[in-house]
Structure formats: C-alpha cells, structure tokens
Amino acid sequence: MAPKIENVVIIGSGPAAWTAAIYAARANLNPLVYEGEVVGIDIPGGQLMLTTDIENFPGFPEPISGPELMDRMKAQALHYGVRVESELIVDADLSASPIRLRANYAGDVLTHTVIVATGAKAKWLGLPNELRLAQTGGGVSACAVCDAALPVFRDKVLAVIGGGDTAMEDSIFVAKYASKLSVIHRRDDFRASVVMEDRARAVDNIEFKTPYVPEEFVAGDDGALDHVRLRHAETGETEEIKAGGAFVAIGHIPGSDLVAGQVDLHDNGYVKVAEPSTRTNLAGVFAIGDLVDFTYRQAVTAAGSGTRGALDAEWYLRDTPPSDEEKIEAAEEARVAG
C-alpha cells in the first residue's frame, strides 16, 4: 500500500500560516499544519504571542491582543477542517518527489507541496525583566511600528536601542509619539547609513546616548517600565535614564534553518521567492510571511502573503500531474529495506 501523500503541508503558526491554511482548506486541499511546539521562549503563534494590544489589524475596531488574534485565526482554520499537529518539523528533503518532511515525533510525512511559514524572530538583549515586560505589555517591545502608537506610549519619555538603519527608522517613527526619545547605542559610531543617521539627528526631540550598553530594564511600582540602567562602554560608570517605553531594534533572525542549503536565500538568511509569487527555486516549495519579508514584517502583510502561498500551491497542484503512486510505493519499500 502506497504511503499517504498530503496535498499541502504548512509549517508555522503565525498569521501567514493560518491564512494559508484557511485558503487551502476552502480550496478543498485538506491542508495539514505543523504549528510547532514550545522550545524555550519560542512558542506556536510567532512574534505576535509577545504582542499585547494590536490596533492596526483590519476588522478589529477595538484593540486585540496578539495571542487572541492568533487563537481566532487558528479557530477559523479549524472551522474549515484544517488538521493541526502540535510538533516541529525537524528535517526536510525538499528536492524529493514527493517532498519528504520529518516530524519531531510522528516521523516522515510525504506531501506534494509545502508552504514554509517559519517566520523571523526579533533579537533580544537578554536583560533582566526584558521578556517579562514584553510579554505583559510592560513597556518593552521589539516592533516600534506595531506598538509605538499605542496610548500607553504616547507623550512619554521613550528609548530605542540599536545603531543600524532599523534603529534610525524606528527612532524617527517613535519620536512622533514621544515627549523625548533617547537612542541608546554601545558605540559612538553607528552602523546605520549616513542618510538615515542624519535624518534621525534632525528630529528635535531625539537625543543620542553613546557609547552606552543597557544593563537592565527596571520596572516601577505599577510593574511597568520606569527606567533603563546603562553602563558606559568605556568608563564602566552606570547611569539611569527615565523611560516609559523601550524599543529593541537590533535586528531579526529568519527561521530558515530548516530549508537552508536547499532553497535559495538572500545574504541575510531570508528565503528568496519569485515575487510577486511565493515560489522558491524548488518545485512545490513555497515560502511566506516574515520568512521572506525583511522590510515590512507586519501581521497584515504576513496574512496577505499567506493568501498568495495557498493560491500558488493550489495552482501548482492543478497544473502538475500527481506522482505515480506505484513508483512511490516501490521507492518507499526500497528505502525501508535499506
């Protein structure tokens, strides 16, 4: 008996993955989602699981938390019959026909197409209180564009930590909502382009604190961020600066380890796709969401990418003859026999 071959396997559980699952299910593709599992601070649902109030996702006139939005997306996928496995895909042979994936516990999974939505995660500083304050809405965030406009940050003294173009862009954005903004960087010189640094320096309410290294996010009596403890990188002297909010802007790490060495990647590790499609360089392999997007990184753009991924997989299955089941069965028996 030939092994079961899935039409579509989706790897991931952020807005891109759930949107792809909903579209694939409504196209009668019977998709299977591997949503992942808890590994350290990494949890199913992606970066939105660290986001408190979301005010810019269409259809929600009142703020909605990141975890609740992910729960609703998953519930909608389940409503349309999407099957979900709560484990990781730990290995993949993407050039095989059919594609062969290995689940952490269940073993091998065969599929005609795979949609990879393993996202990207923000780099954190690793400071005391950092993740607790991020997870509880206590004033620390790794997405200035997502959070800086929230009422909790408006008209407060704020801080941005980082020295690259992203930090400069975030600083210019955050400064619109802050009474005062401190840009904290460990060196006197910045990795940002001269143009971006000059733009940030031209903003009246931005000051630069260099060369300083953040040592601790200190909460006040209300449990929210009150100030940041800094250490001078050269003298070692410490200083505390007032901050009702802090935005960590030191980059992101794409979740491309699973597919590295098989699909084409950009120099920064993000997966290359044939824009505007989600096709990679391998047949039947599609990539969506923050795994391919190092520019926007928003929930709504990820969801749009998920739509494209599901449609691309559907059209691929429509136009590509299915594998010969007898050949697959023979190959599987030969593999098992060694």
Long-range contacts (C-beta under 8 A, 24 or more apart in sequence): 1-329, 2-325, 2-326, 2-328, 2-329, 2-332, 3-110, 3-328, 3-329, 3-332, 4-110, 5-98, 5-110, 5-111, 5-112, 5-322, 5-323, 5-325, 5-328, 6-30, 6-31, 6-32, 6-109, 6-110, 6-111, 6-112, 7-31, 7-111, 7-112, 7-113, 7-313, 7-317, 8-32, 8-111, 8-112, 8-113, 8-114, 8-115, 8-310, 8-313, 8-317, 9-33, 9-34, 9-89, 9-99, 9-101, 9-109, 9-111, 9-113, 9-114, 9-115, 10-34, 10-114, 10-115, 10-117, 11-89, 11-101, 11-114, 11-115, 11-116, 11-117, 11-118, 11-258, 12-36, 12-46, 12-116, 12-117, 12-118, 12-119, 12-255, 12-289, 12-291, 13-44, 13-45, 13-46, 13-70, 13-74, 13-117, 14-45, 14-46, 14-47, 14-48, 14-70, 14-117, 14-119, 14-289, 14-290, 14-299, 14-302, 15-46, 15-48, 15-69, 15-70, 15-73, 15-289, 15-299, 15-300, 15-302, 15-303, 15-306, 16-117, 16-119, 16-288, 16-289, 16-290, 16-291, 16-302, 16-303, 16-305, 16-306, 16-309, 17-115, 17-117, 17-288, 17-289, 17-306, 18-70, 18-73, 18-74, 18-76, 18-77, 18-306, 19-73, 19-302, 19-303, 19-304, 19-305, 19-306, 19-307, 19-310, 20-115, 20-117, 20-288, 20-306, 20-307, 20-309, 20-310, 20-313, 21-77, 21-82, 21-306, 21-310, 22-73, 22-76, 22-77, 22-80, 22-82, 22-310, 23-306, 23-307, 23-310, 23-311, 23-314, 24-82, 24-115, 24-310, 24-313, 24-314, 25-77, 25-80, 25-81, 25-82, 26-80, 27-310, 27-314, 29-310, 29-313, 29-314, 29-317, 30-81, 30-83, 31-82, 31-83, 31-310, 32-82, 32-83, 32-84, 32-85, 32-109, 32-111, 33-77, 33-82, 33-83, 33-84, 33-85, 34-85, 34-87, 34-88, 34-89, 34-101, 34-103, 35-74, 35-84, 35-85, 35-86, 36-86, 36-87, 36-88, 37-86, 37-87, 37-88, 37-104, 39-88, 41-131, 42-121, 44-86, 45-70, 46-70, 46-119, 46-121, 46-290, 47-119, 47-120, 47-121, 47-122, 47-142, 47-143, 47-290, 48-299, 50-122, 50-131, 50-134, 50-135, 50-142, 51-141, 51-143, 51-146, 51-147, 52-136, 52-137, 52-147, 53-137, 53-147, 53-150, 53-152, 54-146, 54-299, 55-149, 55-150, 56-146, 56-149, 56-298, 56-300, 57-299, 57-300, 58-300, 63-150, 69-299, 89-258, 90-258, 91-258, 92-258, 92-259, 92-262, 94-259, 94-262, 94-263, 94-282, 94-285, 95-262, 95-282, 97-323, 98-284, 98-323, 98-328, 99-284, 99-285, 110-328, 112-284, 112-317, 112-320, 112-322, 112-323, 113-284, 113-285, 113-286, 113-313, 113-316, 113-317, 114-284, 114-285, 114-286, 115-278, 115-286, 115-287, 115-288, 115-306, 115-309, 115-310, 115-313, 116-258, 116-259, 116-271, 116-285, 116-286, 116-287, 116-288, 116-291, 117-287, 117-288, 117-289, 117-291, 117-306, 117-309, 118-255, 118-256, 118-258, 118-291, 119-254, 119-255, 119-289, 119-290, 119-291, 119-302, 120-252, 120-253, 120-254, 120-255, 120-270, 120-290, 120-291, 120-294, 120-297, 121-252, 121-253, 121-255, 122-248, 122-251, 122-252, 123-248, 123-250, 123-251, 123-252, 123-253, 124-248, 125-161, 125-214, 125-248, 125-250, 127-214, 127-215, 127-216, 127-217, 128-216, 128-217, 129-216, 129-217, 129-218, 129-219, 130-217, 130-248, 133-217, 133-219, 133-224, 133-225, 136-223, 137-224, 138-219, 138-223, 138-224, 138-225, 139-217, 139-224, 139-225, 139-243, 139-244, 139-245, 139-246, 140-217, 140-225, 140-245, 140-246, 140-247, 140-248, 141-245, 141-246, 141-247, 141-248, 142-247, 142-248, 142-249, 143-247, 143-297, 144-170, 144-173, 144-174, 144-247, 144-249, 145-170, 145-173, 145-297, 145-298, 146-298, 146-299, 147-247, 148-173, 148-174, 148-176, 148-177, 148-245, 148-247, 149-177, 152-224, 152-244, 152-245, 153-177, 153-178, 153-244, 153-245, 155-179, 156-243, 156-244, 156-245, 157-181, 157-182, 157-241, 157-242, 157-243, 157-244, 158-182, 158-243, 158-244, 158-245, 158-246, 158-247, 159-183, 159-184, 159-228, 159-241, 159-243, 159-245, 159-246, 159-247, 160-184, 160-246, 160-247, 160-249, 161-185, 161-214, 161-246, 161-247, 161-248, 161-249, 161-250, 162-248, 162-249, 162-250, 162-251, 163-187, 163-190, 163-191, 163-192, 164-190, 164-191, 164-192, 164-249, 164-250, 164-251, 165-191, 165-192, 165-193, 165-196, 166-249, 166-251, 167-192, 167-249, 167-250, 168-192, 168-196, 168-197, 168-199, 168-200, 169-196, 170-247, 170-249, 171-200, 171-203, 171-206, 171-249, 172-199, 172-200, 172-203, 172-206, 174-247, 175-203, 175-205, 175-206, 178-205, 179-205, 180-205, 180-207, 181-205, 181-206, 181-207, 182-206, 182-207, 182-208, 182-209, 182-241, 182-243, 183-207, 183-208, 183-209, 184-209, 184-210, 184-212, 184-214, 184-228, 184-230, 185-209, 185-210, 185-211, 185-212, 186-210, 186-211, 186-212, 186-213, 186-233, 187-211, 187-233, 209-241, 212-239, 214-246, 217-246, 252-290, 252-294, 252-297, 254-290, 254-291, 254-294, 255-291, 256-291, 259-285, 259-287, 263-287, 266-294, 268-294, 270-294, 276-308, 277-308, 277-312, 278-305, 278-308, 278-309, 278-312, 279-312, 283-316, 283-320, 284-313, 284-316, 284-320, 286-312, 286-313, 286-316
